[in-house]
């Protein structure tokens, strides 16, 4: 991956590698928080 791949000027943030990785982290965190923590726990809101 070159710097040009990471910082592009095409105005489409969904194609950025950083956005795609952040979205994966969010999805895993959301799944974990809703599966393993009790409903109504403040930790769910803080994590997500």
VMD Tcl script that draws the C-alpha trace (Angstrom):
set ca {
  {0.00 0.00 0.00}
  {1.41 3.34 -0.98}
  {0.62 6.76 0.44}
  {-1.45 7.48 -2.67}
  {-3.74 4.54 -1.82}
  {-4.24 5.80 1.73}
  {-4.78 9.51 1.00}
  {-6.86 9.98 -2.13}
  {-8.87 12.95 -3.31}
  {-11.83 11.16 -4.89}
  {-14.27 12.33 -2.15}
  {-15.56 8.81 -1.53}
  {-14.69 8.01 2.08}
  {-16.16 4.49 1.91}
  {-13.34 3.33 -0.35}
  {-10.61 4.50 2.04}
  {-8.71 1.67 3.73}
  {-8.85 3.51 7.07}
  {-12.65 3.76 6.89}
  {-13.01 0.10 5.93}
  {-10.84 -1.00 8.86}
  {-12.68 1.28 11.28}
  {-16.00 -0.14 10.06}
  {-14.76 -3.69 10.77}
  {-13.70 -2.71 14.29}
  {-17.10 -1.08 14.87}
  {-18.97 -4.17 13.62}
  {-17.01 -6.52 15.90}
  {-17.43 -4.20 18.89}
  {-21.18 -3.87 18.26}
  {-21.59 -7.65 18.00}
  {-19.53 -8.27 21.14}
  {-21.32 -5.63 23.22}
  {-24.79 -6.84 22.29}
  {-23.97 -10.54 22.62}
  {-21.94 -10.68 25.83}
  {-23.08 -7.69 27.89}
  {-26.43 -7.39 29.65}
  {-29.11 -5.21 28.13}
  {-29.27 -1.79 29.76}
  {-25.58 -1.85 30.67}
  {-23.96 1.56 30.18}
  {-20.85 -0.17 28.89}
  {-22.67 -1.04 25.64}
  {-23.28 2.64 24.88}
  {-19.73 3.57 25.81}
  {-18.17 0.87 23.64}
  {-20.34 1.46 20.60}
}
mol new
graphics top color blue
foreach p $ca { graphics top sphere $p radius 0.5 }
foreach p [lrange $ca 0 end-1] q [lrange $ca 1 end] { graphics top cylinder $p $q radius 0.2 }
display resetview
